[in-house]
């Protein structure tokens, strides 16, 4: 990483950046050759089209039906961000062969500091040509646009405007002037709302925004306005000024045994992403980029930097990590380590910080849960939620971990208790049984004369219970044997009538039984047959 | 070291549950409740607990015993890959309560025990039959007496148990304690000690029953 300090009272000069953009990358990633008229469609609009389709008048943003009208033989492909990112990885690797510090901004866009390569290859234009050639060789077709300028915004716009020409180089120090005629909507992702507001206020160009006094912009539009103004002046946002982050912000997980499956590793990456953002938030910082690093059991180390543009949500970060893992593809051995490290850490301006951070125990536990979800599927891990009800099985439910009512402490404990404490007449009193049989075990109850026990319609037992038995095959814990034996004490029957107004209604009579040997069970009679509902194990 | 409620502390040679150890319990006759009591002492001190292969665990009882359900994860049906699941959970959880769905091979069991030792986690085996390794501690309910239930009247209110703790090394000498599990005083006191004289009177006759 380059220089590390911000000198007080002086705006540091913005870095010279080379940006390579591939506007129609999704259609290249979909594998459609350039001579076939094809388009990638997202949300019923054309997202990208091959040169052949463009010749027929199919362009970005066109409605799907209109595109089909203009070009009857058009091949339509659905959008897939993961596919785009996977296919982008070889291009990034090819560019990395030319220069250091390559960062992935998105699938179809990368940037790198231009100073080194420009000196080495003999000028910005020469470096841009080399990068363009390398990218197009890796992709196997033309279509890459490269721009060099001071600041990332100017370089991106220069690249896009260079699509028709060869490459665009904005001379050093000329970015502000060059950007001035561009509309404010060119600020791009994350500034849509601000751009709309600026237009309504009569500030239509970046030049107009750049000319506004800084303190007034900050006062009126907040940190995001200040950031936009800096971008319009050809400077990089202050919060993304390169600085080495304190080491404890990086999150890593190790795999023992090595993880072969990308899906499982991606689950862990999701947990790591959440943890890293929590740590950043706790320190009041944001990151301009994240480096995703992995090592395999054969000692191979993989690393890739992703620039974080727009919102910094855990889901978005996790998605990038998954794309990267897929981009690296299957390796000769399983992964032994995965690490996410924030880079270009700066103050998190204008972001709401969480009041309470996560404890280290919670972070570790969530990572382990993610690992198990990767092994067995997301539904396999459950959280317990207390709910209302009359039987022990009704009063506590399992919900998949991470669903809105589970996983969160608030959802499971607090919300649940309130419902659980509501009056539910007829519920089983405390203490609750430690084993709840799902489904209940079929049982036989006999009286002292050896006759099957029955409960009358008025809830009267035919005789005191004397003996209980259950079939062995359905035993709750296989080696423990089926519960059964002579009854030494009992109470009930307690009638329970639920939902008598509809078909889901049930009518039961409950007994608590204490068997010889000291084990207690909760049994009920429904429609003449007996069931062991729970055991006080 | 996990702190254990004072009532149970006498059972353990070090007055607490040592991290990086294996504890075996029987599944019925009080074993489940003991497992919940151990999980309660872990989660109430900020640790996370997981239960693997116990779909029938009484979650309401767990909450009444003092388990913080927000820190409890359940894998009710781990299937054939349970050793991998347990290994992953031992990495991140302070306590994993396990009922193996099939007896593990000696190699697998050794690896899990080693993993628990390395990560400082407690592996609680509910139903250790078929577990090839000797656990560090083995808690056995010698006798249990439920109170409150009569011949056709009353309801279960509390239970006295006599628990024996044996095992390896320091736990080689067996310790016995009489406890309330659950106690008559309500939900918060999950396990409470029974004064010595009272315990002898109550449990003496029933000691052979379990």
Boltz contact constraints between the chains, C-beta under 6 A:
constraints:
  - contact:
      token1: [A, 361]
      token2: [B, 46]
      max_distance: 6.0
  - contact:
      token1: [A, 361]
      token2: [B, 48]
      max_distance: 6.0
  - contact:
      token1: [A, 364]
      token2: [B, 92]
      max_distance: 6.0
  - contact:
      token1: [A, 365]
      token2: [B, 48]
      max_distance: 6.0
  - contact:
      token1: [A, 365]
      token2: [B, 92]
      max_distance: 6.0
  - contact:
      token1: [A, 365]
      token2: [B, 93]
      max_distance: 6.0
  - contact:
      token1: [A, 367]
      token2: [B, 92]
      max_distance: 6.0
  - contact:
      token1: [A, 368]
      token2: [B, 88]
      max_distance: 6.0
  - contact:
      token1: [A, 368]
      token2: [B, 89]
      max_distance: 6.0
  - contact:
      token1: [A, 368]
      token2: [B, 91]
      max_distance: 6.0
  - contact:
      token1: [A, 368]
      token2: [B, 92]
      max_distance: 6.0
  - contact:
      token1: [A, 368]
      token2: [B, 93]
      max_distance: 6.0
  - contact:
      token1: [A, 369]
      token2: [B, 73]
      max_distance: 6.0
  - contact:
      token1: [A, 371]
      token2: [B, 88]
      max_distance: 6.0
  - contact:
      token1: [A, 372]
      token2: [B, 85]
      max_distance: 6.0
  - contact:
      token1: [A, 372]
      token2: [B, 88]
      max_distance: 6.0
  - contact:
      token1: [A, 375]
      token2: [B, 84]
      max_distance: 6.0
  - contact:
      token1: [A, 380]
      token2: [B, 75]
      max_distance: 6.0
  - contact:
      token1: [A, 381]
      token2: [B, 73]
      max_distance: 6.0
  - contact:
      token1: [A, 381]
      token2: [B, 75]
      max_distance: 6.0
  - contact:
      token1: [A, 382]
      token2: [B, 74]
      max_distance: 6.0
  - contact:
      token1: [A, 384]
      token2: [B, 59]
      max_distance: 6.0
  - contact:
      token1: [A, 384]
      token2: [B, 69]
      max_distance: 6.0
  - contact:
      token1: [A, 384]
      token2: [B, 72]
      max_distance: 6.0
  - contact:
      token1: [A, 392]
      token2: [B, 60]
      max_distance: 6.0
  - contact:
      token1: [A, 395]
      token2: [B, 60]
      max_distance: 6.0
  - contact:
      token1: [A, 396]
      token2: [B, 59]
      max_distance: 6.0
  - contact:
      token1: [A, 396]
      token2: [B, 60]
      max_distance: 6.0
  - contact:
      token1: [A, 409]
      token2: [B, 70]
      max_distance: 6.0
  - contact:
      token1: [A, 412]
      token2: [B, 69]
      max_distance: 6.0
  - contact:
      token1: [A, 412]
      token2: [B, 70]
      max_distance: 6.0
  - contact:
      token1: [A, 413]
      token2: [B, 69]
      max_distance: 6.0
  - contact:
      token1: [A, 413]
      token2: [B, 70]
      max_distance: 6.0
  - contact:
      token1: [A, 429]
      token2: [B, 155]
      max_distance: 6.0
  - contact:
      token1: [A, 431]
      token2: [B, 182]
      max_distance: 6.0
  - contact:
      token1: [A, 432]
      token2: [B, 58]
      max_distance: 6.0
  - contact:
      token1: [A, 432]
      token2: [B, 60]
      max_distance: 6.0
  - contact:
      token1: [A, 432]
      token2: [B, 61]
      max_distance: 6.0
  - contact:
      token1: [A, 432]
      token2: [B, 64]
      max_distance: 6.0
  - contact:
      token1: [A, 433]
      token2: [B, 58]
      max_distance: 6.0
  - contact:
      token1: [A, 433]
      token2: [B, 61]
      max_distance: 6.0
  - contact:
      token1: [A, 434]
      token2: [B, 32]
      max_distance: 6.0
  - contact:
      token1: [A, 434]
      token2: [B, 33]
      max_distance: 6.0
  - contact:
      token1: [A, 434]
      token2: [B, 58]
      max_distance: 6.0
  - contact:
      token1: [A, 434]
      token2: [B, 61]
      max_distance: 6.0
  - contact:
      token1: [A, 435]
      token2: [B, 32]
      max_distance: 6.0
  - contact:
      token1: [A, 435]
      token2: [B, 56]
      max_distance: 6.0
  - contact:
      token1: [A, 435]
      token2: [B, 58]
      max_distance: 6.0
  - contact:
      token1: [A, 436]
      token2: [B, 56]
      max_distance: 6.0
  - contact:
      token1: [A, 436]
      token2: [B, 58]
      max_distance: 6.0
  - contact:
      token1: [A, 437]
      token2: [B, 56]
      max_distance: 6.0
  - contact:
      token1: [A, 438]
      token2: [B, 56]
      max_distance: 6.0
  - contact:
      token1: [A, 476]
      token2: [B, 56]
      max_distance: 6.0
  - contact:
      token1: [A, 477]
      token2: [B, 27]
      max_distance: 6.0
  - contact:
      token1: [A, 477]
      token2: [B, 127]
      max_distance: 6.0
  - contact:
      token1: [A, 479]
      token2: [B, 127]
      max_distance: 6.0
  - contact:
      token1: [A, 479]
      token2: [B, 129]
      max_distance: 6.0
  - contact:
      token1: [A, 480]
      token2: [B, 27]
      max_distance: 6.0
  - contact:
      token1: [A, 480]
      token2: [B, 28]
      max_distance: 6.0
  - contact:
      token1: [A, 489]
      token2: [B, 149]
      max_distance: 6.0
  - contact:
      token1: [A, 489]
      token2: [B, 150]
      max_distance: 6.0
  - contact:
      token1: [A, 491]
      token2: [B, 149]
      max_distance: 6.0
  - contact:
      token1: [A, 491]
      token2: [B, 153]
      max_distance: 6.0
  - contact:
      token1: [A, 491]
      token2: [B, 154]
      max_distance: 6.0
  - contact:
      token1: [A, 491]
      token2: [B, 155]
      max_distance: 6.0
  - contact:
      token1: [A, 512]
      token2: [B, 156]
      max_distance: 6.0
  - contact:
      token1: [A, 514]
      token2: [B, 146]
      max_distance: 6.0
  - contact:
      token1: [A, 514]
      token2: [B, 149]
      max_distance: 6.0
  - contact:
      token1: [A, 517]
      token2: [B, 209]
      max_distance: 6.0
  - contact:
      token1: [A, 518]
      token2: [B, 144]
      max_distance: 6.0
  - contact:
      token1: [A, 518]
      token2: [B, 209]
      max_distance: 6.0
  - contact:
      token1: [A, 518]
      token2: [B, 210]
      max_distance: 6.0
  - contact:
      token1: [A, 519]
      token2: [B, 29]
      max_distance: 6.0
  - contact:
      token1: [A, 520]
      token2: [B, 146]
      max_distance: 6.0
  - contact:
      token1: [A, 520]
      token2: [B, 156]
      max_distance: 6.0
  - contact:
      token1: [A, 537]
      token2: [B, 28]
      max_distance: 6.0
  - contact:
      token1: [A, 537]
      token2: [B, 32]
      max_distance: 6.0
